[in-house]
Amino acid sequence: MQVTFKVYRKDPEGDGKPGRSTFTVELPDDANVMDGLLKIRDEMDGSLAFRASCLRGYCGECTMRINGKATFACTAKVSAFTKKGPEITLDPLRNIPVIKDLVFDWDAFLWNKIKAVKPWLEPNEAPASGENLLPDSVMKDLRQVMSCYYCGLCDEGCTVLPVDFNFLGPAALTKAYRVAFDPRDRDGKERLRIAEQPKGVWDCVHCFEASEHCPRGIQPTERILALRDKAFKVGISHEKVARHHKSFAASVKDSGWVDEGRLALESEGLTNIKGLMKLLPTAARALVRGKAPLPYLHAKRPGADQIKRIFEKGEQEEK
Amino acid sequence: MKEFDVLVVGGGASGLRAAIAAKGAGAKVALMSKVHPLRTNTGVAQGGLNAPLGNQDSPESFAEDTLLAGDGLCEPELVRGLTREASEEVIWLEHVGVPFNRDPEGRLDRRRFGANSHNRTCYADDRTGHIVLQVLHEQFQRAQIASFEEWYLTSLAVDGGTCLGAIGLGLRGGKLEAFGARAVVLATGGFTRLYLPSTASLGTTGDGLSLAFNAGAKLMDMEMIQFHPTVISKHPGLLITEAVLGEGAEIVDAKGERIHGTNGIPREKICRSIQQALQDGAESVCLDLRPIGKEKLISRFPQTHELVRAVAGMDISKEAVPIHPAAHRPMGGIETSAQGETSIAGLFAVGECASNGVNGAGRLAGNTLTEAMVFGRKVGEAAAGHAASAPKRSFPIARLSDEEKRLAALTSKEPANDSSGKIHTELGKLMSEKVGLIRDQGGLKLALEQIQELKARYQRLRVTNPSRIYNYQLTSHLEIGSLLCVAEVVALAAQARRESRGAHRRADFPARDDQNWRCHTLVSLVNSAPQLKQKPVGIPG
């Protein structure tokens, strides 16, 4: 079958501006997009740059957007993408800097961020002989997380990265989870401290796009939330957002609904005079409009006691 | 110019292990890899790695199984070394974080795999290679070793029989750089892309073998290439781990009848059973995983289930998959001693690119990753030791400009009607047909002639892309050159060995001939022509 590929081009040795090349190739009916790319480079345009390694969906190297869908070129059947027309457009992933054509800057996008979370075990003292005895349930969770093949699709879907490229991102934070939740790491808190820094777990807006995008079902968003929970439990939670979460939960537990005044104060921190001063203009405007919530003088909702019991039960179970 | 004590080339399991060990032994180490370590071929390994950890098991039993799989060609000392140290390496992997599957007591679980007589294969689901690779890379980063990722090794600097370093092309920056090193460790992987269709990653093209061979090293047992029995026939082909056979999967013909002789025996015997069935008229041979049970299948082999669906559009819990044997991995490679030394001083080799005699004529399933760990550590330490005592010699810096000229001469804007891809397609088909599972003199002679023709075409071929930045047309061109070099050596060795042993089958010499052939084949360049010698088994290297 004849297929026309419209491929994104960018030449760092030329004008560096994005462009597009069109190639029409003859391919077998069961060909993948990767077969098309390899044939183009071999027979038509040796300057076309794209990465490839395993050729069968194992390694995460050949991610790109095919007709707008972020996936792997090596498992993307051409016939599946030509149902609506004989043209296939190939584009870079979202959020990713491009070096040349479809060769992306994985260092900036992924590898450097992963390095930043110190993604290795500092092993515990080894048992006297043999392996650490551990239940498979714990290992299974780690195997699930480590099925990650660094395809970048979670970061590609992330809604924070376009706004702040320095956000560590779901892939790196999932790697932080891998170490923080491995009982063989000597200091599980180290990764939590790193993940908890600015640009870390608290910059995630839990839009769940990462979990939607992950082709392996690793659920990066849930892993980020688990890191937050763990950080709380071990007392690493001095960031403003962590205070916000704590205050939110506390007022709902006490009264069945959010005490906005208390929330504003406790998020800043009750001893944070500078931060509290910043709230004054907003508080004044709210007061004038009769909308100032009085902190701590907050009526209980009907059913507040039941809500309190739910919290208590949850806290019990966690112990 | 960059200077190191030890330069490791290749970022897969054995390279990472060697780099970590060399650093641990006090050397200043650098790693060079043409793809990022996490994209290397190690990641496609699935089944597991062997260690004699069971109560009933022992290094002796493990050694026996390894020797049997090697069909009389293994170096016994090396097998003893491997089987003695396997457990320590696997336990080390566990300590540094590999989340192996566990038994109900929380100990490392072990599965039955291939022709192992005990359950001794430790595993992490069906993605052991992928997970072990990640943990090795984690520890590699922890050791803060200089890492040159996406750097292509273009030549070794060998002077008067001593290796002084290497020259690499940085794909991102497009610059050629000289790397002075007192010890270079090649961990560049195998050459399974020689055969098409292939189960190997795109870059598995024997670059290290070709460079070492052309620099004067010897290639050993190159005719010994293991074929894997359970490779999906649908393009692009996907290897299903043989571990499924140990868990209850069956190889059946189109009618669903079990094919005789396909479980618990060495791979090449299973391959020949399948081949025979196809030749006897079976329309297809299938792998039926349904006997494992859907729940167990998805829980034990999650990646297999996912990838077969992604790659072939089939659900292995519902239907049997057509399979065929395909070239999988070489037992042969650069001849080395037990410490990974080649015949060139300062040049070491480890992993798939090396042949120290531990595999002989056939590798026991589950040994590859174990070897990468055991020998990776040994060779890394040996390289560090060598670097510490080797006299300092300056890198022949003139080689850098020679290399610039050589690469520039490969480039020409003139359009060609030939291409490296076309040469590769023809070569891959030729090797599969004439130097495949079963060989004979007529086919091998033809193969050698056609390889010469392909080589001549390759000499005339030029690279049209003049850029050095991510110029994969150039690297592909160089890789095809490596494959052509390797192809000739494989065919020569296969032609020379007039017997059948392990993975090497001659239709015209179907019996094993210990009297004349209980020895390794060694091919080296003498006056620019390949020459073959024999090396009896048991001679210390």
Contacts between the chains, C-beta under 8 A, distances in Angstrom:
chain1	res1	chain2	res2	distance
A	12	B	469	6.3
A	13	B	467	6.0
A	13	B	469	6.3
A	28	B	235	7.6
A	30	B	234	7.2
A	30	B	235	5.0
A	31	B	235	7.6
A	32	B	235	7.8
A	32	B	236	6.5
A	34	B	236	7.9
A	35	B	236	7.8
A	38	B	421	6.8
A	39	B	421	7.1
A	41	B	472	6.6
A	41	B	473	6.1
A	41	B	476	7.7
A	42	B	419	4.8
A	42	B	420	6.6
A	42	B	421	3.3
A	42	B	422	7.4
A	42	B	473	7.7
A	42	B	476	7.4
A	43	B	419	5.6
A	43	B	421	6.8
A	43	B	422	7.9
A	46	B	463	6.5
A	46	B	464	4.6
A	46	B	465	3.9
A	46	B	471	7.8
A	46	B	473	3.5
A	47	B	464	7.9
A	47	B	465	4.5
A	47	B	467	6.4
A	47	B	471	7.7
A	47	B	473	7.3
A	49	B	469	7.8
A	49	B	470	4.2
A	49	B	471	7.7
A	49	B	472	6.4
A	50	B	472	7.6
A	51	B	35	7.7
A	51	B	39	7.8
A	52	B	202	5.2
A	53	B	35	5.5
A	53	B	39	4.4
A	53	B	40	7.5
A	53	B	41	7.8
A	53	B	201	4.8
A	53	B	202	5.7
A	53	B	203	6.5
A	54	B	39	7.5
A	54	B	41	7.5
A	54	B	43	6.8
A	54	B	44	5.6
A	54	B	201	4.8
A	54	B	202	7.6
A	55	B	201	6.8
A	55	B	202	5.9
A	55	B	236	5.4
A	56	B	44	7.8
A	56	B	236	5.2
A	56	B	237	7.1
A	56	B	238	5.2
A	56	B	307	7.0
A	56	B	311	5.4
A	57	B	238	7.9
A	57	B	307	5.2
A	57	B	310	5.0
A	57	B	311	5.7
A	58	B	43	5.7
A	58	B	44	5.0
A	58	B	130	7.0
A	58	B	307	7.1
A	59	B	38	7.5
A	59	B	39	4.8
A	59	B	43	5.3
A	59	B	44	7.4
A	59	B	201	7.2
A	60	B	38	7.7
A	60	B	39	7.2
A	61	B	35	7.1
A	61	B	36	7.9
A	61	B	39	4.7
A	74	B	236	7.0
A	75	B	310	4.7
A	75	B	311	5.6
A	77	B	313	7.9
A	99	B	172	6.7
A	99	B	469	7.9
A	99	B	470	6.9
A	100	B	469	6.1
A	100	B	470	5.0
A	101	B	470	7.8
A	103	B	470	4.9
A	106	B	36	7.0
A	111	B	36	7.2
A	115	B	141	6.3
A	118	B	142	7.9
A	119	B	138	5.6
A	119	B	141	6.7
A	120	B	96	7.9
A	120	B	97	7.5
A	120	B	138	3.7
A	120	B	139	5.9
A	120	B	141	5.8
A	120	B	142	4.0
A	121	B	96	5.6
A	121	B	97	4.1
A	121	B	135	8.0
A	121	B	138	6.8
A	121	B	139	7.9
A	121	B	142	8.0
A	122	B	142	7.6
A	123	B	95	5.1
A	123	B	96	5.4
A	123	B	97	7.1
A	124	B	95	8.0
A	126	B	95	5.2
A	130	B	53	7.8
A	130	B	91	6.2
A	130	B	107	7.5
A	131	B	91	5.6
A	131	B	94	4.5
A	131	B	95	7.5
A	131	B	100	7.9
A	131	B	107	6.4
A	131	B	108	5.2
A	132	B	94	6.6
A	132	B	95	6.9
A	133	B	105	7.1
A	133	B	106	3.8
A	133	B	107	6.5
A	134	B	102	6.2
A	134	B	106	5.3
A	135	B	102	6.6
A	135	B	106	5.7
A	136	B	101	6.1
A	136	B	102	3.9
A	136	B	103	7.8
A	136	B	106	7.7
A	136	B	109	7.6
A	138	B	99	7.9
A	139	B	99	4.0
A	139	B	100	6.6
A	139	B	101	6.7
A	139	B	102	5.6
A	140	B	99	7.7
A	140	B	101	8.0
A	142	B	99	3.8
A	143	B	99	4.9
A	143	B	101	7.8
A	143	B	124	5.6
A	143	B	125	5.5
A	143	B	127	7.8
A	143	B	131	6.6
A	146	B	99	6.6
A	146	B	124	7.9
A	146	B	130	7.8
A	146	B	131	5.2
A	146	B	134	5.6
A	147	B	125	7.7
A	147	B	127	6.3
A	147	B	130	7.3
A	147	B	131	7.9
A	147	B	302	7.6
A	147	B	303	7.0
A	149	B	38	7.7
A	149	B	43	7.5
A	149	B	130	7.0
A	150	B	38	5.7
A	179	B	97	7.9
A	182	B	97	5.7
A	182	B	99	7.5
A	184	B	95	6.8
A	184	B	96	8.0
A	184	B	97	6.0
A	185	B	97	7.5
A	216	B	306	7.6
